[in-house]
Amino acid sequence: MGEIDNDLLLKNFFAEVSEVERDNEVLRILSCFKLNAFEFLNLPFDSSLEDVKKQYRKLSLLVHPDKCKHPQAKEAFGALAKAQQLLLEPQEREYILSQVNAAKEELLAKRKKQLKKDNASKIKSLVEEGKYEQQYQQSEEFQRQLKQKVQELLTEQEWRRRKMQMRISEEEGRLKKDEEETKEMWKRKREHEEQWEGTRENRVSSWRDFMKTGKKGKKGEIRPPKLKTEDPNKSYVQRPVKRG
């Protein structure tokens, strides 16, 4: 019953939201970094699955195309739905959080080097037994740096993924081309064999005719008379020699 009442309160609240606020939220969503699903939902990186669902419901009502008159409301609404889907999908969520952890480790390692040079900060950190570091990690400055570093890492990973996909596509294209050339070669070979087989009867018939007739002329064929040679030792035919 309490959950239903909350839904009614939420709907009543957004019914009073001005168009300017709706339009601003659409613009915020569309300006988000494409690879950071947390940014679309305007959530910190340590948000729970329940936080994701609640925030999606809240923002989706705000920019729903039936409620918001902004021309890109539908696009913003779709971006929110995709962000929620990514964060609720275990593998995708784990991937994003792995980049968040890598970014955090890199920033903290950099800060550790800075503390070695800053004795006052180092002493304060030791005295308060880590409380100082917790406050630092919760500060707006650290969260801003963390968000920026996560964006850099996600961009780098996406670039690597696209390069790998490009190489795979090129290799697939090369293999496909080789396959097509091989098919064309076998096709030409089959056509040649079929043509050769198609002329088999003619070739056999011609050979049989040749074997029957040999070098003999055809029956009824008129041949010119052979000329006698002057030299009986010569096998070729000589022209007759005129005698004075």
VEXMI-165771 format. One line per 3 residues: number of its first residue (from 0); their letters; for each residue y, x, z of C-alpha. Coordinates in steps of 0.02 Angstrom, whole numbers, plus 32768, in hexadecimal, padded with zeros to 4 digits. Each point is the difference from the previous one (the first is absolute). Example, Ala and Ser with C-alpha at 12.3 -4.5 7.8 and 13.67 -1.06 7.14 Angstrom:
# VEXMI-165771
0) as) 7F1F:8267:8186 | 80AC:8045:7FDF
This chain:
# VEXMI-165771
0) mge) 8000:8000:8000 | 8075:808E:802D | 7FDF:8055:7F58
3) idn) 802C:7F60:7FA2 | 80A2:7FF1:8062 | 802C:80B4:7FD4
6) dll) 7FE3:7FDB:7F48 | 8073:7F6A:8009 | 8085:8066:8058
9) lkn) 7FF1:8087:7F7D | 8012:7F84:7F71 | 8095:7FAD:8053
12) ffa) 8051:80A9:801B | 7FEF:8034:7F4A | 803E:7F56:7FC7
15) evs) 80A7:8033:804C | 8002:80AE:7FB5 | 808B:8015:7F81
18) eve) 7FE2:8029:7F4A | 805B:80A5:8019 | 7F80:8038:8080
21) rdn) 7F71:7FCD:7F8E | 804D:805C:7F6E | 801B:809B:806A
24) evl) 7F4A:8000:8034 | 7FC9:7FF2:7F4A | 806B:8096:7FD5
27) ril) 7FBC:8062:8095 | 7F4C:7FE0:7FCD | 801E:802F:7F4A
30) scf) 8055:80A3:8034 | 7F6C:8039:806A | 7F9B:809C:7FD8
33) kln) 7F71:7FBD:7F96 | 7F74:8062:8057 | 802E:7FD4:80B4
36) afe) 7FBB:7F54:802D | 8049:800C:80B0 | 80AE:800D:7FB7
39) fln) 7FED:7F5F:7F9D | 7FD7:7FA2:809F | 8085:805F:8061
42) lpf) 7F80:8039:8082 | 7FE6:80A4:805E | 7F67:8067:7FD5
45) dss) 7FA7:7FD7:80A4 | 8001:7F43:7FE0 | 7F5F:7FA2:8020
48) led) 7FA6:7F8D:7F86 | 8043:7F6B:805F | 80B1:8045:7FEE
51) vkk) 7FE4:800C:7F45 | 7FC9:7F4B:7FF2 | 8090:7FBD:8069
54) qyr) 8083:8066:7FA5 | 7FBD:7FCD:7F56 | 8007:7F49:8030
57) kls) 80B2:8013:803E | 8043:805D:7F67 | 7F9D:7F9A:7F81
60) llv) 8053:7F61:8040 | 80A8:8055:7FF1 | 7FEE:8031:7F48
63) hpd) 7F89:7F78:7FC4 | 8034:7FCC:7F4F | 8005:7F49:8036
66) kck) 807C:802B:808A | 8061:8091:7FB7 | 806B:7FEA:7F64
69) hpq) 800B:80B9:7FD8 | 7FBE:8020:7F4D | 7F8D:808A:8041
72) ake) 7FBD:7FA0:8096 | 7F56:7FED:7FAD | 7FF4:80BB:7FE4
75) afg) 802F:8024:80B5 | 7F83:7F7F:803D | 7F76:8053:7F9A
78) ala) 802E:80AC:8043 | 7FED:7FC0:80B3 | 7F56:7FB5:7FD8
81) kaq) 7FC5:80A4:7FB4 | 803F:8064:8096 | 7FA3:7F8F:807A
84) qll) 7F62:800E:7F98 | 8008:80BE:8003 | 801B:8009:80BB
87) lep) 7F73:7F87:8026 | 7F87:805D:7F8E | 7FAD:8086:8070
90) qer) 7FF3:808A:7F7D | 80B4:7FEE:7FC2 | 8045:7FF4:80B1
93) eyi) 7F9E:809B:8034 | 8044:8060:7F6A | 80B6:7FD7:8029
96) lsq) 7FE8:8028:80B9 | 7FAE:80A7:7FD2 | 80A0:802E:7FA3
99) vna) 8067:7FC6:8096 | 7F9B:8070:8074 | 8010:8094:7F88
102) ake) 80BD:7FE5:7FF8 | 800D:7FF4:80BD | 7F9D:80A0:801A
105) ell) 806E:805D:7F85 | 80A0:7FC4:8055 | 7FC0:802A:80AE
108) akr) 7FC9:80AD:7FC8 | 80AE:801D:7FBB | 804D:7FC2:80A3
111) kkq) 7F90:8074:8065 | 8047:8095:7FA3 | 80B0:7FC2:8022
114) lkk) 7FDC:7FED:80BB | 7FCD:80B7:800B | 80B2:802B:7FD2
117) dna) 804D:7F7C:8071 | 7FD6:8032:80B4 | 805A:7F6D:8051
120) ski) 7F9F:7F7F:7F9D | 7F5E:805F:801F | 801B:8004:80BD
123) ksl) 802D:7F48:8004 | 7F64:7FD6:7F9D | 7F92:8060:807A
126) vee) 8052:7FB6:809B | 7FEF:7F4C:7FC7 | 7F49:801E:7FCA
129) gky) 800C:7FBA:7F52 | 8074:7F70:8029 | 808A:8055:7FA0
132) eqq) 7F92:800D:7F66 | 7FCF:7F49:800B | 80B6:7FCF:8004
135) yqq) 8022:806F:7F6B | 7F73:7FB3:7F9A | 8043:7F53:8027
138) see) 80B1:802F:7FD0 | 8052:7FBC:7F62 | 8017:80B0:7FBE
141) fqr) 7F47:8029:800B | 7FCF:7F59:7FB4 | 8078:801F:7F71
144) qlk) 7FB7:80AC:7FE1 | 7F50:7FBB:800F | 8024:7F79:7F80
147) qkv) 8048:8080:7F88 | 7F6E:8077:8016 | 7F81:7F74:7FE7
150) qel) 8059:7FD2:7F5F | 7FF4:80B4:7FC4 | 7F47:800C:8027
153) lte) 7FD7:7F58:7FB1 | 8061:8031:7F64 | 7FA4:80A6:7FF5
156) qew) 7F56:7FAB:8013 | 802C:7F7D:7F7F | 8036:8087:7F86
159) rrr) 7F5A:805A:8018 | 7FA2:7F5E:7FE8 | 805B:7FDC:7F5E
162) kmq) 7FE4:80B0:7FBE | 7F47:7FF0:8027 | 7FFB:7F56:7FAC
165) mri) 8058:804A:7F69 | 7F7F:808A:7FF4 | 7F73:7F82:8011
168) see) 804E:7F95:7F77 | 8013:8097:7F8E | 7F4B:8032:801D
171) egr) 7FC5:7F4F:7FE1 | 8066:7FFD:7F5F | 7FB3:80A4:7FC7
174) lkk) 7F50:7FC4:8026 | 8021:7F5D:7FA5 | 8042:805E:7F69
177) dee) 7F66:8071:7FFE | 7F90:7F68:800E | 8058:7FAA:7F6F
180) etk) 7FF4:809D:7F94 | 7F47:800F:8028 | 7FE3:7F49:7FD3
183) emw) 805F:8018:7F5D | 7F98:809A:7FD6 | 7F5C:7FA3:801D
186) krk) 8043:7F6D:7F9E | 8025:806E:7F69 | 7F56:8051:8011
189) reh) 7FA8:7F57:8001 | 8064:7FC6:7F69 | 7FD0:809F:7FA3
192) eeq) 7F49:7FE9:802B | 8007:7F4A:7FCA | 8050:8031:7F5B
195) weg) 7F7E:8088:7FE6 | 7F74:7F87:8026 | 804E:7F7F:7F8C
198) tre) 7FF5:8077:7F6C | 7F4D:8034:8027 | 7FB0:7F91:7F7C
201) nrv) 8075:8041:7F7A | 7FDD:80B3:8030 | 7F44:7FE4:8001
204) ssw) 8008:7FA7:7F59 | 8067:808D:7FB3 | 7F86:8081:8041
207) rdf) 7F6C:7FA1:7FB8 | 8055:7FF3:7F57 | 8023:80B9:8002
210) mkt) 7F4B:8029:802C | 7FC3:7F94:7F70 | 8074:8042:7F79
213) gkk) 801B:80B2:803D | 8064:8063:7F80 | 7FC1:7F9A:7F6D
216) gkk) 807D:7F9B:7FA4 | 7FFC:7F47:7FFD | 7F93:7FAC:7F80
219) gei) 805B:7FEC:7F59 | 8086:807E:802E | 8038:806E:7F6D
222) rpp) 8010:80B8:8029 | 8056:8086:7F96 | 7F8A:807E:7FAA
225) klk) 7FE0:80A4:8058 | 8043:809C:7FAD | 7F8F:8095:7FE7
228) ted) 8030:80A3:804F | 8015:80A0:7F9D | 7FB5:8066:808C
231) pnk) 7F58:7FBD:803A | 8014:805E:80A4 | 8098:7F9A:802F
234) syv) 7FDE:7F5C:8052 | 80AA:7FB3:7FDF | 8031:7FAD:7F5D
237) qrp) 806D:8065:7F8B | 8070:7FBF:7F7B | 7FBF:8022:7F4F
240) vkr) 804B:809B:7FB4 | 8044:7FF2:7F50 | 7FC0:8087:7F8D
243) g) 8069:8049:7F74
